[in-house]
Structures are given as structure tokens and as C-alpha cells.
Amino acid sequence: MSSVNPINLFCIRNPVFLACLFPAALSNGQDVESLGKYVVLADRVANAEPGSSYPQVISALRFDPQIDLQTRNHGEAQGDIALRGGIFESTAFKFGAISIFDPQTGHYAAEIPISPAMTTGHAVKLGLDNAFSGFNATVGTLQYGFSRIKEGFHGVLSAGIGENEHNREGLLFSLAKLGESGNRTVGMELDLARSESDGSLPYGDHRFNRAAGRFQIAWPRSQTDFFAGYQSKFFGWPNMYTPFGRNETENLQTRLFLATHRIDYGSEDFIEASGYFRGHRDHYVFDRLQPQVFEAFHETRVFAGGVEGRHRFAPIDLHYTGQFLSDEIDSSALLFGDFQSRRYLKVAAGPEVRLKLSGNRELTLKGGVGVDWTNRDGTSLSPGVGGTLTRTRGEGRSEEFYLEFGTASQVPGYTAIASNPSGGLFRGNSGLGREKSRNLEGGVRLRREDWSCHFAIWQRWDRDMLDWTFSFASASARTANPIDINTTGVELGWRRDWDNLALVLGYTYLAKSRRSAPTGTDASFYALNYPRHRLTTAVVWQPVPAWVIRFDNEFRDQEENPLRDGPTEAVISYLTATWQSAAMSGFDISFAVDNLFDSRFEEIPAVPASPRQVSLRASYRW
């Protein structure tokens, strides 16, 4: 079985998390018949791709112990990401040195037309790491990178069918050639994907298409990627954003052009520069049977550039980052704000000192400050400081204790500040200002040869946090309001590997106290929609060489919400069984059951759950 770096259970830096979908193209020489492929490269979840939709970068997040993915229809249609009791607006996506940003609303933050098979997977940056290298996110950042294209010609052809007239097809192939000097590889990769379904509920249909490609030049210690991608997505769902019993629809088109270059030098030194253009269009319809009641058209454009690096000036390491973004919006509905464009700047620098102590111990002290500025909201400073004590007890054995304090800030999007404040479905507030957050955290990580665990306890203070609230006396669906919330959390993670079995457990406890709230508020869609207790389990089992069983589970006890219909407790499970052909190398068939126990738990209050769905997929890899 391939070895695992278990100390990174909650801080994975380099796994290609979708290699269980495209192992031949991405396993970097690993035996695709071995269980290790599934364990090492999909480290915190058992299933890295959906059964009844299509793979996106969001797909591997659903059962991640640290991430609460709250879905409408399914996660790949519209999924909100909440980290540590935050809301969908307080999490950012980052590729290379720059955050992929949607200035309209965090609902569209995950609309990124990059095939997950092209990425290195996600690392979750929280607390001090997020405050330092994140952008416009008070709670956390999901960090991605581009994987190296393997030399030769590789690919995967897949097709699937399922209930509710679901069908999906995908083709991904890569071609890379080693230069005559033997130290440079030039390659390209192309991804084509589509999916459609009538939906697990009436008017819950979807249609999806994606075309994406990249060109890569790679040296032993550097890599350059040029990416271009487009995706179109139509989907519907009853009560998607409003609790009024209407069948709402979204029609989205996203374009992304991104370039990034990274150089690694020294032992841990690096510098990376990235830039992109992202264009996003949205056509929202409140009632597809009566579109004239309310519909809205939005288009946003974002230009961005950034740099991030680390350099050792003995005995001090300096970590630095800078991001600049410029956005603009055209909208048929968001006409009540003070502006339709904004420029942003984030710069940060932080020194780190490592002190060798007796008994194989090392003390790391770090600090720094970030500066956030926009031409509409002024400037904010975000200082932070932390320390880590590490003790190494030989190969595969270590203990790590840490304590840190970090601050972060963000500004609200156009849906919040430019919606009609006195009428309509979504009521905005042009007076909303910068949100600020402070986070104090301590924890321990233990690593042994075949198991690891992580424990953390933290307190976060959010001030002027944007939330969308509801009043039963109002005709609007929701209203943007600033609130103050204190959040206490506990996290526990454990992993154990055997010869043909891997088990990952995650537990989170959350407690919130709302310090201020607007009068006339009866319910909160996001800030007060959180699990008091959440337990996740991921099991990967290979009983015989030809079969691999993957089983993800989530058990949750949710805070009560007057908008929620149905239970506050839920068991949500996703089971797949994959048969790998011995006679035809590279061919496999997967049987999947999503929402195995047919839970009707509303992940977002008033938004109906997606019922159980069964699907079948076949793939051929070369």
C-alpha cells in the first residue's frame, strides 16, 4: 500500500484529489490497481466525484470533515461552502497566487470551469493562513494549483446513466513530450464534459457543458500553465432562493482565462505569479411557469493579478503576497448601489523564525500583517501572530502543538449593496461596510506510522457580518443585514490505514451567540444555519483486487430554524462500488447510490432536499 502523510490530514497540500476518476492520467506512475491510489490521492473523502451530476472543483468538498457544502438541487448545480460556521460569502477559492473572485455574490464563487482532474486538489487555509494569503474572505480559503501533466499520451473516456433520465459523458486527454535536453516537458490537456437530467424533483432538471484546456511548460523546479475554459449551466429547483413555493431557475455562463508561473528554489523557497480574466453571466427566473413575474440578468467581469512567495533570510523566513483585482457589473436589477465597479488591493508580509531546541524539538514563531484596500471602502489592517512547537520521534512519528491569533476583513458583493432596499424579492443595503473577523485557535496534531489525529479549539468574533435574514411579515424573500456573532468551535479528526482499508473520521462542534441583529428578523438563511454537531466518516475498502468500495457518511444535529421543514437531524450517505477489469486494462464500471437512506433534511432552510438517486458509470483509461 502506498504511504500516506497523515500529519496533513487537515492540511493537505499536494494530492490530486480526483485521481480516483482519472488515475491513468494523474497517478504519476502509481499502480492503478492498488488501493493506495484511492487513499493517498483522495485523502479526506472516499468519493471525489458525484454520482448523478458532473465533476467540478466543488465535488470533492461535500463530505470533507472541515467543509459544510450546502446544496440546492446538487452541489455541482449550486452549492454554498461554509467553513467553521461561516456563510457562503466568507470562503474564497484560490488558484496559484490569486483568488478566483465573483463580485456579485458568493453563490457563484464556485463557478470555475477548470476540470478537477487538472488540479492538485484543495488545501484548507484557516485562521492566520487565511488572513495572510486569502482575499476578501473572513473565515477561510480553498487553495488549488495545477497538477503536472504526465509524459506521454493519456486520457479517460467516461459515460454514465441514472435515474430521472440522467446521462453524462466526458473526455479528458493529455499529451506531454520531454525535450531533447531531458529537463523540460511541454504538454497540453483538454477536457470536454456534459451532463443532463430531468431532476430528482419536478422542475429540478439540469443541463451542463464544459470545454477547458491548458498548455504547460514544466522544468524540474518550475512550472508554467496557460488555461482557457468555458462552461454553461442551466438548472432549476423549487424554493431555490425563496420560500414561496415557486420553481426557480438559473442559467449561467462562465469564461476563465488564467496564467500562472511558479519557481521553487532552495529547500522551501518559491515565487509564483498569476493573473486571470473571468466573465460570468447569470439569468435568474423566479417562476419558470410565469417568467414575467420576476427575472434578472447580470454580467460581471474581473481582471486580476497576484504574486506570492517565500524566501529564507537566515535565520528568518519571509512569506509575502499581493493581489490586485478590478471588477465591474452590468445588471437589470442591481441598480440601487452607489457604484457598479470596484478595485481591490491586498498586500501582506510575515516573518517566520525557527528555533532548534533540545530533544528533537523545534519552535516556530510567525507573525505578520495584511493590508486590504478598495477604492470604495477604504483601508483595513489585519495583523496576526502564532507559534508552533514540533517534536520528531523518528520516521513517521511526531507531535505538533500550535497557538495562533489572526484577523481578516472583506467587503460585501453587489447583490447585497445594490439590490432594492425597499421592495422586490431580495432587499439590499447600500450602507453595508467592511466586515471584520478575529480568530483565536489552539490545537495539536499527532502522527504515527499508520494513524494520525488532529484536535483544535477556536473562537471567532465576527463584526458587521453580512447575513440574509427573513421576516414572516415581509413580502421579500430575504434582506441583507449586518450582524455581530461570536462562534466557538471544536474539531477532531482521525485517520487509520490498513493493508486494504482506510478510515477517516471527522467531528465538529459549533456554538454561536448573536450579539446584535436587526429588529423584525424571524429567521436567518445562513449565519444561524449551522450544525451543532457534525460527524463525517469516509471508508475505502478493497475486499478483492477487482473491487473497491467507497462509503461517505455525514451525521448532523442542526440548529433549529423556523424556515426549515422536516427534521433537524440527518444521516446523509453516498456509496459506490467500482469493478476494475483484469482482462481489459483501464476499464472499470461504478455503481453509485447517493443519499442512500433518502434523507429529506433541508441543508438550506426551506430548500427541499434532493431524494435518493442511483447511477451507473463506465470509464476507459489509457
N, C-alpha and C positions, 0 to 999 in steps of 0.2 A: 504493500500500500504506500502511496506517495506520502511524503512527510508534510506536515501542516505547521504553520507558525501560529500556535494558538494564543500567544500573548496579544495578538492583533484581533482577537475575537470581536472587539468593539471598535477597532480602528484599522480595518483592512485597507491596505494601500495599493496593492498590485493585482488582485485577482481579476481574471476575465470572467465575470460572473455569469455570462451566458454561454460558456463553453459547453455546457450540457446540451445546448441547442446546436452549436456548430463546433463540435470537438475536433473534427479533422482539420478545420481551417485554423483553429486557435489553440490547440493543446500544446504547441511548442515542443512536439516530439514525445509527449506522454502517450502511453498505451491507451487507445480509446476504448479498449475492452475493460480496463481496470476501474474499480470503484474510486480510486484516487482522483480521477478526472472530475467526478461529480462532487467530491468532498472539498478538494482544495480550491476549485475554481468557483464554486457556489457556496461560500463558506458559512453564511448565516441563515440561509433558507435552503429547503430541499428542492423547491421548484422555482426555476428562474424565468420561466415563460408561462404565459396564460394558456388555458385550455380552449376557451371559447371566444377568443378575440385574436389579437395580433401582438407580437413582441415590440415593446418600446423601452426606452431607458427607465421608465417607471415600473416595468413589470416585475423586476426582482426586489421591489421595495415592499410588497404587500404584506409579507409575513416577517419582515425584518424586525428583530426584537426592539430596536430603537426607534422605529418609524411607524406611525399610525397613518395608514393610507385610507382615506375616507372617500368612498366611491359613489358616483352617480352612473347608473347602468353598469359599467365595469370600469376598472381603473384606467384602462387604455382609452376609454371614451372621455371621461372627465374624473380625475382623481385629485383630491386635495391632500397635501402632505403636511402632517402635524408632527413636530418634534417636541418632546418633553412638555406636552400640554400647551404648546403654542398653537397658532392658527395657520391656515394655508398661506397667508401673506408673509409670515415670518420665517420662511425657509427659502433658500436660494439654490440654484443649480450653477455649477462652475465647471467649465471645460478649460484645461490648461491654466492660464493666468487670468482669465476673465470670466465674469458671471454672465450667464445667458439670462437676459432680463426681459420681462414683459411689463411695460409701464402702465398698462390698463388695469390688470387685475392678476393676482396670484393664481386664479383659477386656470390661467393659460401658461403658467410658468413651465409646466412640463411638456408643452408643445414644442418638442425638439426633434426635428426629422433626421436624427442620427440613429442608424441601426445599433442596437445594443451590442451586436457582435463585433462592432468596430472599437468598442471602448475597453478600458481596463477595469470597469466596474466602479462602484462608488465607495468613497470614504466619507464617513460622517464627521464633520467638524463642528464641535460644540464649544461653548464657553469661551475660553481665551483664544483658541484656534480660530473660531468663527469671528470673534471680534477683530482679530488681527487680519485675516486674509479673506473674510467674507465681504459681501457687498449688499447693502440695503436689506439685511436680514437680522432680526434681533435675537433669534434662537439658534439657527443652525444653517450649515451649508453642505450640500452634497457635491463632493469633488470627484470629477471624472477626468480621464485622459484618453488619448488614442493608443490602442494596442499596436505592437509591431506586426507588420504583415509578414507572414512566414514565406520563406523562399520556396519557389515552385508555383504550381497551379493547383489551387484547392477551392473547394466550394461545397455548397449544400443546396439541394433541391427538395422542397417540402410541400406537402399538401395536406389539408385536414377538412373533416366534415363533422357536423354535430347537430344537436337538436335545434329546432327553430330555424331550419333551413340555413344553418351556418356553414360557410365554406371559406377556406383561406388557402392562399398559395404564396410561396416565397422562393426567391432565387438569390443566393449570395455567392459570389466567387471572387477570388483574389489571385493575382499574378505578380510575382516578385522575382527579380533576377539579381544575382550577385555580380558586382562589377569586376572588371579584369584585375583590379588591384586586390580584390578579395576582402576589402574592408568597407565596402559601400553597397547597400541594397536599394534598388529602385523598384517600387511596386505600385500597384493600383488595386482598388477594391470597389465592387459595385453591388448594391443591394436594391432589389425590387420586391415589394410586398403588397399584398392586397387582402382584404377581408370584408365579408358582408354577412348579415344575419337579420332575420325578422324580429329578433329580440326575445328575451325570456318573459317579458310582459308585453301586452298590447301597446303599440306605438313606442316600443323600445328598440327599434331597428338601428343598424349602423352600416355605414359604407366607408371603407378606408383604403387609401392608396398612398404608397411612398416610393420615391425614387431617390437614391442617395449614392454618392460616390466620393472617393478620395484618392489623392495621389500622394505618395510618401517617398521621401529620401531619408535613409537611415544609415548612420555610421555607428561604430561600437559605443560611442558616448554621446551621441546627439541624434535628434530625430526632427524632421520637418513634415508637417501634414497640411495639405490643402483640401478642404472639404466643401462640397456643394450638395444641398438636399432640399427636397420639396415633399410635402405631404398634404393631402386633402382628407377631410374627415367630416362626415355627416352623422349625427346621432340624435336620437330622441329619448325622452323618458318622462313619465308622469311626475309632476311636482319636482322637476329637476332643480329649480331655484326658488319656486314659490309654493306655499302650502294651500293653493286654491283649487286643486283637483284638475289642473289643465295639463294637456300633453304638449310639453315644450320641446323645442329643437334647437340645435346648434349646427352651424355649417362653418367649418374652419379651414383656412388655407395658410400654411406656414412655409416660408422660404428662409434658408440659412446658408450663408457663405462665410466660412471660417478658415483662418490660417493660424498655425501655431508652430513655434520652433523652440526646442529645448536642448540645452547643453548641460551635461553632467561632467563635472571636473572635480578633482580631489576626491576625498572619501565620501563626503556628503554635500559638497558644494554643487550648486546648479543655478542656472538662469533660464527663464522661459518668457517668451514674448508672444502674445496672442492678439488677434483682432477679428472682428466679425461684423456682418450686416444681417439683421433679422427683420423680416417683414411678416406681419401677421394680420389676417383679415378674419372678421367674425360677423356672421349674420345670425342673430338670435330672434326666435319667434316664440312668443308667449303661449299661443294656442295654434297648433298646426291646422286645426279644423276651421279656425277663424283668424287667419293671419292679420287681418285688418285691425284687430283689437289692439295689438302692440307688437311691433318688431323694431329692431335696431341694427344698424350697420356700423361697424368700427374697423379702422385700419390703423395699425401702429407701425412705426419704423424706428429701428435702433441701430446706431453706429457705435462701436465700442473698441477700445484698445487697452491693453494692460501688460504689465511686466511683474514677475515675481522671481525672487531668488534668495539664495543663502550663500554666505561666504564666511570662511573662518579667518579671523584675525586673532591668532593665538594670543591669549587663551580665551578669546571671546568669539562666538559665532554671531553674525548679524543676519537676521531674516528681514527682508524688505518686500514691499508690494505696492503697486499703484494701479488704479483703474480709472479710466475716463469713459463716460457714456454720454450720448446725446440722443434724445428721443423726440418724437412728435406724433400726434394723433389726429385723425380725421374721424368724426363721429356724427351720426344723425341724432344722438340722444344726449351725449355728454357735452352739453353746451353751457353749463352753469358755473363753471370754474373760472378762475382768474387768468388761466393760460392754457395753451394746447401744446407746449413744448417745454423741455427742461434739460439742463445739462448737469452732470454729476461728476464729482471727483472724489476718489478715495485714495489716500496715501497712508502708509503705516511702516514703522520700523521698530524692531525689537532685538535687543542683545540677549545672548544666552551664554551662561558661564557653566562649565562642567568642572567639578572638583572631585578628584580621586581621594577616597577615604580608605581606611583600613578594612580588612575583611571582605575584599572584593565588592566594596560599596562605592557608589558614585552619586554625588549630589548635583542636580542640575537646577540652576536658578535662571529664570527668564522674566522679562518684562517688556514693556513697550507701550506705544500709543498710536492710535489711528485717528486720522482727521477726515471727517466726512463733510462735503460741501455741495450745495446745489445753488444755482443762480436764482432760485425761487424761495429757498428755505434757510439760507444762511449756513453757518459752520457749527460743527459739533465735534468735541474731543472725546475719544474713547480709550482711556488708559486701562492697563491690566498688568497683573503680576502673578507669578506662580513658581512652585518648586516641586521637584520630583526626586525621591530617594530610591535608587535601584540597587538591588543586591543580586549578584550572579552566583549560582551554586553549581556550576558545571554546565555541560552541554544540555540544552533543553530544560533547564531549571532556573527560575528567577522569581524575585518578588519586586513589586514596584508600588510605592506609596506616593500619592500626589495631593497637592492642595493648590487651588488657584482661584483668582478673582478676575472677572472680565466685564467689560461694558460694551454695549453696541447700540446703534441707533438706525432708524430707517424713516423714510417719508412715504405717505400713502399714495396709492395709484389713482389714475384718472376716474375710475368708476366711483371711488369714494369721494373725491373732491369736486367732481364735475357733474354728478347726477343732480336732477331736480331736487332741491331741498324741501319743497312744499307739495309735491304731487308725484304721481307716477308709481310704478312698481318698486323701484329702487331709489331710495331717498339719500342724497349725498349731503356733504357738509364741506363747503369751501374753506371753512375756518380750521380744518384739521391741520395740525402741525406735526413736527417731528416726534416720533415715538422713541423712547429710550428704555433700555433694559440693563440691569445689573445682575450678575450671576456669580454665586459663591459655590464652589464644589470641592469635595474631597473624595478620595477613593483608593482602591487597591486592586492590582492585577497580579494574579498568581499563574505561573507557568510551570508545567511538569511535562515529562516526556510524552504522555498520551492524554492529558487533560489540561484544561485551563479554566479559570474563572475570573470574573470581574465584578466588583462591587463599587457603587458610587451613591453618594447622597448629596443633594444640591438644593439651593434656594435661589429663586429668581424673583426679582422685583421689576414688573413692567409698569411703566407710567405713560399715560396718554396712548395706550394701545388701541389700535383700531379694531372694533368688533362690529358685526352686523347683528342688530337686535330686532325683535318683533314685538308688536303690541296688538292684542286682540281687538282693541278699539280702533285700529288704523286700517285703512284700505291698502296701504303699501305692503309689499312683501317683506321688506327689510329696510333698516335705516342704519347708516354709518354713524357710529358714536365712539368717542374716546372713553376708555375706562382704565382704571388702575387695578391691577391684580397682583397678588403675591402667590407664588406657586412653590410648593415643596415636593420634592421627588426622591424616590429611591429606585435604583436599578441594580439588578443582579443577573449575571449571565454565566453559563457553564457549558462546557463542551467536553465530550469524551469520544475518542476514536478507538474502534476495534478493527480486526482484520477485514471484516465485511460489513461493518455497521458504523454509522456516525450519528451522534445525538447532540443537538443543540437546544438548550433551554434558556428562555429569557423571561424575566419578571420585572414589571414596572408598577410602582405605587405613586399616585398623584393626589395631592390635596390642594385646593385653591380657596383663597379668600378674596372676595371682590371688595376693594376699598372704596370705589366710587362707581356710580352708574347713573345714567340719565333717568329722570322721572318718567313714569308711564311705560317702562320696559317690562314685558312679561316673560320673555324668553330670549336666549342667546343661541344663534345658529352655530357659533364656532368657539369662542373663548370659554364658554361653560359647557361645551360638548366634549367631554373627555372621559376616559376610563379611570375609575378609582383604582381598579386592579386589572392588570393585563398580563396574561401568561402566554407565551408562544413556545411551541415545540417544533423542531424540524428533525425528521428521521430519514436517513438514506440507508437502504438495506439492499445488499446484493446476495440473495439466497443461493443462487447458482450463477455461473458465468454469463448466461444468456439473458438474465432478468435483473432489472434494477427497479426497486420500489421507492418512491419518494412521497413523503407524507408531511404536510404542513398543517399546523393547528393553531388556532387563536381562541383563548378563553378570556372573556372580558366581563367585568361588572361596571356598567356605565352610570355616570352621574345622571340623576333624573332630570328630565326636560319636559315642560308642558306641551311642547310641539311634537314629541315623539309618540307614535302609535306603536303598540306592541311592547315586547319585553325590553328590560334594561340589562339583562344578562344574555350572553350569546356564546355559542360554540360554532366557529366557522372553520371548515376543514377543506383541504384540497389534496386529492390523492391521484397519483399517476403510477402506471405500471408500464415499463418500457422493455420490449423484447428486441435484442440485438442479434441479427442473423449471423450464424457462423459460416454458412455456405456462401453468402453474398456479403463480403466485407463492406462496411459503411452503410448498410441498410438497417433501419430499425422502424418499429411501429410502437406508438404510445397510445394507451387508453387513459383518459382523464375524467375524473368526476370533480367538478367544482361545487363548493357549498354542499358537501357530502350529506349533511344532516338537514338540508333545506331550511336553514335559519332564516327567519324573517326580520332579523334585527336591522333597524334603520341606522346606518353608520352616520348619516347626517339627519338630524330631526326632520320629520315629515317627508323624507325622500325614501320611497319604497325600496326594499332590498331586492337584489337580483336572485331569483329562485335557483334551485339546483340545475346544473347543466352537465350533460355528458357529451364527450367528443372523442374523436379518433384522429390520429395524425401519423403520416408516414414520411420518412426522410431518407434521402440517399446522400452520402458524403463521399467526396473523393479528395 
